[in-house]
Amino acid sequence: MDYPEFDPTPICHRAIGVSKERWARYIEMMADVGYIKGVEITTFLTGETDVDIGDIRITLKGLEYLQENSMMNKLYRAAKGIKEVTPGI
């Protein structure tokens, strides 16, 4: 959100280590639930899917999910750390 243009390189299928098809489905699912917008998905008769993320943007719902998920991970790590140092829990 701080840059005039989005660089998709960090979120491409190679960068996250998944197949192009799996990546396309992830992007489609995030768009379907409203976490992102500006995605154009085309499915061909061959079954191949093309995903254009040239205008991708995160939504308020997506930002809220990231914030909530980050907080839950912090709480989980803190609770796990307490359990590890406290016998009998």
C-alpha positions as YAML, in Angstrom:
chain: A
units: angstrom
residues:
- id: 1
  name: MET
  ca: [0.00, 0.00, 0.00]
- id: 2
  name: ASP
  ca: [3.01, 2.28, 0.39]
- id: 3
  name: TYR
  ca: [4.23, 1.89, -3.20]
- id: 4
  name: PRO
  ca: [2.76, 3.27, -6.43]
- id: 5
  name: GLU
  ca: [3.09, -0.12, -8.16]
- id: 6
  name: PHE
  ca: [2.85, -3.62, -6.75]
- id: 7
  name: ASP
  ca: [5.71, -6.06, -7.37]
- id: 8
  name: PRO
  ca: [4.16, -9.54, -7.68]
- id: 9
  name: THR
  ca: [7.52, -11.36, -7.57]
- id: 10
  name: PRO
  ca: [7.40, -12.19, -3.81]
- id: 11
  name: ILE
  ca: [4.00, -13.89, -4.17]
- id: 12
  name: CYS
  ca: [4.50, -15.76, -7.44]
- id: 13
  name: HIS
  ca: [4.17, -19.55, -7.43]
- id: 14
  name: ARG
  ca: [7.94, -20.04, -7.61]
- id: 15
  name: ALA
  ca: [8.58, -17.74, -4.63]
- id: 16
  name: ILE
  ca: [6.17, -19.61, -2.37]
- id: 17
  name: GLY
  ca: [7.17, -23.02, -3.68]
- id: 18
  name: VAL
  ca: [3.92, -24.35, -5.13]
- id: 19
  name: SER
  ca: [2.73, -25.35, -8.58]
- id: 20
  name: LYS
  ca: [1.25, -22.70, -10.82]
- id: 21
  name: GLU
  ca: [-2.14, -24.45, -10.66]
- id: 22
  name: ARG
  ca: [-2.16, -24.54, -6.84]
- id: 23
  name: TRP
  ca: [-1.11, -20.88, -6.72]
- id: 24
  name: ALA
  ca: [-3.95, -19.95, -9.08]
- id: 25
  name: ARG
  ca: [-6.43, -21.73, -6.81]
- id: 26
  name: TYR
  ca: [-5.07, -19.94, -3.73]
- id: 27
  name: ILE
  ca: [-5.47, -16.58, -5.46]
- id: 28
  name: GLU
  ca: [-8.97, -17.53, -6.59]
- id: 29
  name: MET
  ca: [-9.97, -18.58, -3.06]
- id: 30
  name: MET
  ca: [-8.63, -15.35, -1.54]
- id: 31
  name: ALA
  ca: [-10.57, -13.34, -4.10]
- id: 32
  name: ASP
  ca: [-13.73, -15.40, -3.52]
- id: 33
  name: VAL
  ca: [-13.73, -14.71, 0.24]
- id: 34
  name: GLY
  ca: [-12.93, -11.04, -0.26]
- id: 35
  name: TYR
  ca: [-9.36, -10.88, 1.04]
- id: 36
  name: ILE
  ca: [-8.08, -9.47, -2.27]
- id: 37
  name: LYS
  ca: [-9.56, -7.78, -5.32]
- id: 38
  name: GLY
  ca: [-8.41, -6.72, -8.76]
- id: 39
  name: VAL
  ca: [-7.70, -10.29, -9.85]
- id: 40
  name: GLU
  ca: [-8.79, -11.54, -13.25]
- id: 41
  name: ILE
  ca: [-9.18, -15.31, -13.54]
- id: 42
  name: THR
  ca: [-9.74, -17.06, -16.87]
- id: 43
  name: THR
  ca: [-10.38, -20.79, -17.19]
- id: 44
  name: PHE
  ca: [-9.88, -22.28, -20.63]
- id: 45
  name: LEU
  ca: [-11.65, -25.28, -22.17]
- id: 46
  name: THR
  ca: [-8.46, -27.28, -21.64]
- id: 47
  name: GLY
  ca: [-8.87, -26.82, -17.89]
- id: 48
  name: GLU
  ca: [-5.86, -24.53, -17.65]
- id: 49
  name: THR
  ca: [-6.33, -21.43, -15.54]
- id: 50
  name: ASP
  ca: [-4.76, -18.03, -16.17]
- id: 51
  name: VAL
  ca: [-4.55, -15.55, -13.31]
- id: 52
  name: ASP
  ca: [-3.82, -11.88, -13.95]
- id: 53
  name: ILE
  ca: [-2.75, -10.10, -10.76]
- id: 54
  name: GLY
  ca: [-1.75, -6.89, -12.50]
- id: 55
  name: ASP
  ca: [-4.24, -4.86, -10.46]
- id: 56
  name: ILE
  ca: [-4.29, -6.97, -7.25]
- id: 57
  name: ARG
  ca: [-5.04, -5.16, -3.99]
- id: 58
  name: ILE
  ca: [-5.63, -6.31, -0.45]
- id: 59
  name: THR
  ca: [-9.02, -5.44, 0.99]
- id: 60
  name: LEU
  ca: [-9.93, -4.25, 4.48]
- id: 61
  name: LYS
  ca: [-11.15, -7.79, 5.18]
- id: 62
  name: GLY
  ca: [-7.75, -9.12, 4.07]
- id: 63
  name: LEU
  ca: [-5.91, -6.67, 6.32]
- id: 64
  name: GLU
  ca: [-8.13, -7.65, 9.25]
- id: 65
  name: TYR
  ca: [-7.40, -11.33, 8.62]
- id: 66
  name: LEU
  ca: [-3.65, -10.70, 8.56]
- id: 67
  name: GLN
  ca: [-3.82, -8.69, 11.78]
- id: 68
  name: GLU
  ca: [-5.96, -11.28, 13.53]
- id: 69
  name: ASN
  ca: [-3.83, -14.19, 12.32]
- id: 70
  name: SER
  ca: [-0.64, -12.45, 13.42]
- id: 71
  name: MET
  ca: [-2.05, -11.84, 16.90]
- id: 72
  name: MET
  ca: [-3.19, -15.46, 17.22]
- id: 73
  name: ASN
  ca: [0.26, -16.70, 16.24]
- id: 74
  name: LYS
  ca: [1.86, -14.46, 18.87]
- id: 75
  name: LEU
  ca: [-0.55, -15.73, 21.52]
- id: 76
  name: TYR
  ca: [0.11, -19.34, 20.52]
- id: 77
  name: ARG
  ca: [3.88, -18.89, 20.72]
- id: 78
  name: ALA
  ca: [3.59, -17.18, 24.10]
- id: 79
  name: ALA
  ca: [1.36, -19.93, 25.49]
- id: 80
  name: LYS
  ca: [3.65, -22.61, 24.10]
- id: 81
  name: GLY
  ca: [6.65, -20.90, 25.72]
- id: 82
  name: ILE
  ca: [4.88, -20.77, 29.10]
- id: 83
  name: LYS
  ca: [3.98, -24.44, 28.86]
- id: 84
  name: GLU
  ca: [7.57, -25.40, 28.04]
- id: 85
  name: VAL
  ca: [9.02, -23.64, 31.10]
- id: 86
  name: THR
  ca: [6.23, -24.54, 33.54]
- id: 87
  name: PRO
  ca: [6.11, -28.19, 34.60]
- id: 88
  name: GLY
  ca: [2.70, -29.79, 35.03]
- id: 89
  name: ILE
  ca: [0.75, -27.57, 32.60]
...
